[in-house]
Amino acid sequence: MKSLKFALATGMVALAATTSAQTATFVKSIDISSVSNFPTGIAAVGTDLFVASFNNQDLIKITDPLGATPTVAQATDLSSAVTWGSGRGLGSVNVGSDGNLYASGDSGTANSGFWAAINPATGAIIRADNTIANRLNAVTRIDANTLVATYVLTSNVSTYDTTAAPATVGSTSANAVAPYNANFRDVAVLNGFVYYSRNGTNPDAIGRYPLTGNSVASAAGEAVWQSSSTNSVAAYGVGVWDRTTGEDYVIGIDFPQSKVVFIKASDKTVAYELTDVTNLGTSARDAAVFTSGGNDYLAVTKPGATPPTGDSVVIYQLTGFGGGTGVQNWMNY
């Protein structure tokens, strides 16, 4: 593994930050165009990366992303798991509390809400529901019997009881208050809170709801962060970096400004901003943090201007964040 000193000596650039002790250093860009068609969500399991391909409706696995020649291949085909409407596709992949992958995307059809649990080691589908009443955008597992999800054209989040087949709604939060309401997109869980992202009308934003056990029943929303602009993309992501010690982070993206933003979960202040016009451009969509050789890395999906041409995953080394390492993932598309 290259040290930061060696990386800088070989032409890698430490990018501007709000705190000088924290840096994100560009490492490489991985071309995934041979198997991808518009990369959206991304998740990390160990050092393996899993990318959701919107137009192909499948998951892609990147093995040895830091190596000289990473292996890029299809992990799971979800194109037949639900009837995808025109212009619809796989938008999210998250790591659940059980370590499995959870993929979802709006099918575009009423009563065809879709989610799938996937074994990251084999790519096998553990379970797939495709008849949920709500058209789901993103899901993740919070305990053995419960998912939490966002769904199309809403201002709240719901939990789902997976002991039922298909899973049924267990609890629903209160509607969020403007400008943190409407068009809920991604979902993540950290330290007793369900975080969500939203976009459209007002500047893109991240909010959260408190969990009581495995319930969000009537919970009131809280503001976390707003980006600099409003975007019309079909979804917008939020991630969490759950560390073993030290500060935990919520991660957002301001992609028109080529920014990835690290927000302290403890007080909701921005701790660090990664700005990289050269490598991220204005099309970054999703990211995940992973650990290799004791170092932390950020992986960001970047659709090309005319996918699949130019589809890639951009890797940065993170330093100066302190504390022990941990891993979660976030998604944005």
N, C-alpha and C positions, 0 to 999 in steps of 0.2 A: 504494500500500500504506500503511495507517495505521501510524504509529509507535506504540510502546507508550504514550508520553506522551499522544498524541491519543486512543488507545483508552481510557485511563483517564478522560480528560476527558469522553468520551461515554458513560460509565456501565459500561464493562467492568471487571471486578474481578480483580485479581491474587490468586491463590489461595494458601492456606497451603503452605509448603514446609519441608523439613528444613534447607535452606541458603538464607539470605536472598538470595544473589546469583542464585539460580535461580527463575524464575517460569513459571507457565503461566497465561495470561490468556485468559478466555473471549472468543471472537470472535463465534460465531454457531451456530445449529442449523439444519441443512438438512432440510426435510421430504422424505422419499423414499417416502412411503406410496402415491403414485400408481403406483409400479412394484415396490415391495418387498413381501415378506410374511415377516417375521421376518429382519432382517439379521443375519448372523453374521460371517464373515471380511471383512477389508478389506485392500487393498494399494494402494500409491501408485506410479505410473509417471510421472515428471515431476510435473506439477501435477494430473494426472488421478487420480481415486480410483475403485477397483473394489471393489464390495461383493457378497458372496455372499448370495443370498436363499435361505433354507433351504426354505421351503414351495413356492416357485416353481421351485426348482432351476435358477436362472440367475444370471448375473453382471450387475450394474448398473454403469453408468459415470456418474460425476459429473464434468462438465467445468466448469472455472472455479469451483471451490468457494469461492473468496474473493470472487467477483463478486457484484453485486447480485441477479442472477437466474441461479444455476447451472443448467446443463442436466442433467437426470436422465433416463436412458433405458436400456433393455435393451441390453447389449453382446453377450452370448452365451447362447443357450438350451441348457441341458444336461439338460432334463427327459426327453429321449429317449436320452441318451447311455448310460444303464444302466437296468435295471428297478429303480426305487426301491420299496422295501417300504413298508408303511403306517407313517406317522410318521417317515419318513427323508428326508433332504435334503442340500443342499449346505452344508457346514460350514466350509470353509477356502478361502482363496485367498492365494497367496504369490508373490513375485517370485523367479524362479530366477536362477542365476548367468549365464544367457544373456539376461536381461532380459525373458523371456517370463513370462506368468502361469501358475501351476500350481494347479488347482482339484481338490478331492477332497471326499469325504463318504462315510459308511458307508451302503451300499445296503441293508444288513439281510439280504443273501442270501449264503450260502456260495459261494465261488469266483466272486464278482462284485465283487471289489475294484476300485475305480474311481479313475482320475486322468485329467486332461486338461491338455495344454499349449495355451495360447491366445495368439494374437498380440494384444498390447494396442492396437496402432494400428488394427486392423480388426475385432477380436473374433472372427476366424476360428479354428476349432479346427485346430491343427497336428497333433495326435495325441491319441487317446483310447484307453485300455485299460479294458476292463470285465470281464475274466476273471481278474484277479489272485486267487491262492488266498486271500490275506489280505484281510480287509475293512478297507480303509485309512481312517484318519481325516484325515491331513494329509500332504502331500508338498512337497518343494522340490528343485530341481536343484542339484547341487554341482559337476558338470563335464559335459563334452559327452556322456558315456555313462552318467552315474550320477545316480539320484535317492536321497534319503534320506526315510524315511517312518515314521510311527507307525501302528499298526493296533489294532483293537478288542481290549480285554480282555488287554492285554499289559503287561509290565514292561521292555520293551527296544525298541530301534530297529533298523531294517534298511536296508541300501542295496539298490538295484535296478539291474540292468544293462538299460539301455534299447536296447542293440543287438539284444536279443531281442524277439520279438513273440508274446505279451505280455511285458512286462518281467519278469525273473526275479530272485530274491533273490541278491545278491552276497555280503553279509556280515551278521552279526547280532551285536549287542552282548551282553554279559552282562546278566543280570537285575539291576535296581536293588535296593538294600537299603531296607527300611522306615525311615522313613516316606515315602521318595521313590520307592516302587514302586507298581505296579498302576494300571490305567486311564490309560495314556499317551494323550495327546490331540494337542497341537500339536507342531510341529517347526520349528526355525530353525537356521541355520549362521552362526557368527561366529568368526574368528581361530583356526581349527583345531579348533573344538568344535561338536558337535551338541547344541543345547539342546532340551529337551522339557518339556512341562507334564503334570501328572497331577492327578486329583481323586478324591473319595470316600474314605470310611473315615477317613483322617487329613486334617489341614488341606491344602488345595490347595497345590501346590508346583511349583517349577521345579528341574530338575537338568540335568546335561550329561555327554556322553561325548567323549573325545578322538578326533579323526580321525587315522588314519595313512594319508596319501595320500587315497584315496577309500574307505577301509575302516574299519568299526567292529568288526571281528571280535574277539569276546571282550573288548572294551574294558570297563573298570569305570566305573560311574557315580559322579558327584560331586554333592554337595548344593550348591544355589545359594541358594534362598529359599523360605520358607513364608509363606502368607497367614494371616489371623487366623481362618479358619473352613473348614469342610468343606461342599461343595455337591454337589447331586445333578444338576447340569446335565450334558447329554450330552457336553460337551467343555469344555476350559479352555485358554486360550492362552498363548503366549510369543512375544515379539518381540525383535528385535535392531535397534539403531541403529548402523550401521557408518559411522563418521565418517572423513573423509579425514585429519584430524589431531586430536589431543586424545583424550580418553577415549571409548571405545566403551561402549554401554549395552545391557543386557538389560532388557526391559520386561515387567512382570507386572501383573496386575490383582487387586484385592481388592474385587470388585463389591458384596458386601453392605455394605462400608464406604465405597462410592463413591470408591474410590481407584485411581489408576494409579501404579505404582511404577517408578522408574528405578534400576537396579542397576548398579554399576560392573563391567564385564567383567574388569577387571584384578585386583580383590581381592574381588569378590562382596559388597561393602557397599552398603547403600541410600544413594544420593546425593540422592534427591528423591522426595517423595510429593505428588502432585496429589490434593486432596480437594475434591469438588464435589457436595454433596448435591442442590443445586438443579437443576443441568443434567444430571448423570449419573444421579441417582436410585440405584436398586439393580439396574438392568438392563443396564448397559454390558457389551458382549460382545467387542469387537475394536477395534484401533486401528492406525494407520500414521503414520509421520513423513514429511512431505514438505517441500520447500524452494521458496519463491517470493520473488523480489525480494531474495534474500540473507537472508531470515528463515526460521526453522524453525517448522513447524506440526504439531500432533498432531490426527489425525482419529479419532473414536471412534464405533463403531456402537452404537446404542441402540434395541432393539426396544420398541415400545409395549406398554402393558398388555394390549391386545387386538389384536395385529397383524392387518392392516397399519396400522390406526389408530395414529398416534403413532410409527411407525417413522421414525428420523432418524439423521443423522450430526452429531456435535457437534465443533466446531473450536476449538482453542486455539492461541495463539501462544506459543512457547517462547523464553525469553531466559536469558542468563547461564550457558549450558552451556560456552562457550568452544570454541576450536579451529575447524577447518573443518567444513562441513556434509557430510553423507552421507545416504543413505536406504536403509532396509530396511523391513520391515513385520512386524507381528505380528498374531496373531488369537486370538480367544477367543469361544466361543459356548456 
